Amino acid sequence: MTVLTIEQLEDHVADGQTVAGLDLGTKTIGIAISDRGFSFANPRPVLKRSKFTHDAQDLLKALKSDNVGAIVIGLPVNMDGSEGPRVQATRAFVRNMEKLTDLPFVYWDERLSTVAAERALIGMDVSRQKRAERIDSAAAAFILQGALDRLQSLRQNADGNSFE
């Protein structure tokens, strides 16, 4: 397994594969999966965390069923750009996953992803209880959609069709 930049991602994903987005929490792992064209992030049910070995097995099984070729994982950087304990835990999770899979990972700044996801769910008039159940997968979708939008921007720049 390799840690890639977003610019390297598409070269490492085979035709027909998808990209997963993960929001790593202490109690759950939020998951989202892209479409095959890398345009849309679709939330999936959260995984309840227990021990790493079980978490990894459940996660890899879910990713295999969606034909995932790479993983974008939210990196919970502090608002001032510094890296705290949650960033260290995320990097440790990726290092441990490295021993179990060849899937490449891309770190993606997830600042405000949970806030944005919660606002979106509130905007859809989702009850507080259902928001609690869905927030991590919604945050994973927000993280993945940001990465997919960046891929789209890179494609446009490569094609010379950018209006930037």
N, C-alpha and C positions, 0 to 999 in steps of 0.2 A: 504494500500500500504506500501511497505517496500523498503528501500534502501539496496541493497545487494552488496556483493563483487563479482567479476567475478567468483571466485571459487564456490560460492553458486548458481550461475545463473541456471545451467542446472537442478538442483533439483527442481526449482520452475516453470519450463516450461513443460506443459503437452505434451504428444506425439501428433504430428501433428501440434503443434503450431510453430510459427516463432518468431524471435526476431527483434525488430526495432532498428535502429540507428537514433539518432537525432543530428543535428547541429543547435543549437539555435542561431539565429541572431536577430538583432534589427528589421529588416524589413521582414525577412522570417524565416521559419523553414525548414531546409533540412531534408529529410526523406530517409532512406534506409531500406529494409526488407531482412532478411535472407531467405534462402531456409529452408525446414523442417529438413534437415540434419545438419544445422548450419555450412555449408562450404563456402557459397558465399553470399556477400552483393550486393543487387540490388537496385540502386537508384530509387526513385519515384519522381513525380513532387513536387516541393516546395510548401509550404503553405505560402501565403502572410499574414503577421501579421496585426492585427488591435487591438481589445481589447482582454484581456485575455480570457474572457468568450467565445467569438467567436473562438479564436485560439484553446482553449481546446476542444470545441465541434467538430470543423473540424478535429483536430488531432485524437481524440478518434474515430470518424467515420472512418477515413482512417485506423487506426490501427485495428479496428474491422473487416473491410473488408479483411484484410490480416491475420486474425486469430493470432494476436500478443499475446504472453504470457508474454513478458518482454521487457523493453526498456533500451537500452544503450544510455546514453546522454553524449555528449562531454563536458568535463569540461575544460574551457579555462584558464588553469594555465599559469602564466607568464613563460618566458624562464628560469628565476632564481628559479622557483619552488614556488614563492610566489603567493598568491591569491588576485586578484584585484577585481574591481567592476563587471566585467563580470562573474567571478566565483560566486559572491554573487547573481547576477541576475539569474544565472542558478539554484543555490540552492533554491532561492525563487520560481522560476517556478516549480520545483519539489515539494516543500512544498504545493504550490497551487494546483497542480495536484493531490496530495495525497487526497484531499477532494473529488475528482471527480472519482477516479478509484482505483481498487485494484491491478492494474498492478505494479509489482516491477520495480524499476529503478536501474541501475548500472551506477555509474559515471566512465567515461573513459577519461584519459588524452588526450586532443586533440591537444597538441602542434604540430604545423606544418602541421596539417591535411589539412587546406585550401591551404597552399603552395603546398603540395604534390598533392592535387586534381587538382589545376590549372596547375601544370606541366604535369600531366597526360592528361588533356584536350588539352593543347598546343601540346603535343606529338601526339595526335590524330588529329591535325590540325583543331580543333574547332575554329570558328571565335570568336573574342573578344566579340561580342554581345551575341552569344549563350553561351559562357563561363559564362558571367554574369548571364544568366538565369539558368544555370546548376550547378554553383559552390557549392552552399549550399548542394544540394543533393549528389554531388560527394564527398564533405567533409563528409557528413553523412555516405556514403558508406565506405569511408576510415576509419572513426572512428569504424563503425560496423565491418569491415573486421579485424581490429586490435584485437577487442574483440573476434571474431570468431576464429582467429588464436591462441589466448591465450587459448580458450576452447579446441581447437584441441591438443595443447601442454599438457594441463592438462589431457586430455583423454589418450594420449600416455604415460604420466608418470604413470597414474593409472594402465594402462595395462602392464607396464614394458617394453614397446617397444621403449623407448626414446633412442636416440643416443647422448644425451647431456653429 
